[in-house]
């Protein structure tokens, strides 16, 4: 029992071994894979390589509708889509996905040049 008293005084004088998590968040490690953040739709050529290489079948690319869609609940965060994209327009973030109550898909639709010109003029 008296052996523990030395440990108690030693621990009282040092920093805690753990973080106070909600108050102190750890910075993500460099090159960690946290989530697929989205796509830069202006750069995308809708080739569909990302959807073919996705092992979880989480990405849908529609060339005719010029749309790109990802289901974050199917995504296994492997980063294969980011690596094979020829235009490097798929964005991956180091932070993890926030909890969600609804299973929403992220959909990006490219505006046609006629629509963007008519909105500008």
C-alpha positions, 0 to 999 in steps of 0.5 A: 500500500505504501508503494502506491503513495509514491505513484500517487504523488508522481502522477499529481505532478505530471500532465495527464496521459490522455487528452480532454477529447471534446476540448482538445482535438488531435490534428490528423496525421499527414496523408491520413484518409478521413473521407472523400470530400467531394469533386471539383465538378468543373474539372471532371470529364465524367470518364467513369474510371472512379466508379469502376475502380471503387471497390464498394460501388459507392460512386455513380457517374452519369456522362449524359446528365453530367452528374457525379454522386457518392454514397458516403455510407458505402465508401470504405475510404480506400482512396482508389478513386482519388488515385485513378482520377485522370484530372485529379478532381476528386478531393479527399480530406484528412478529417473524419465524417461527422455523424449523421441521422440521414443517409444522404448522397452527395450529388454534383451536377455540372452546369452547361455552358449555355445555362451559365452564360444565360445566368451571367447575362 
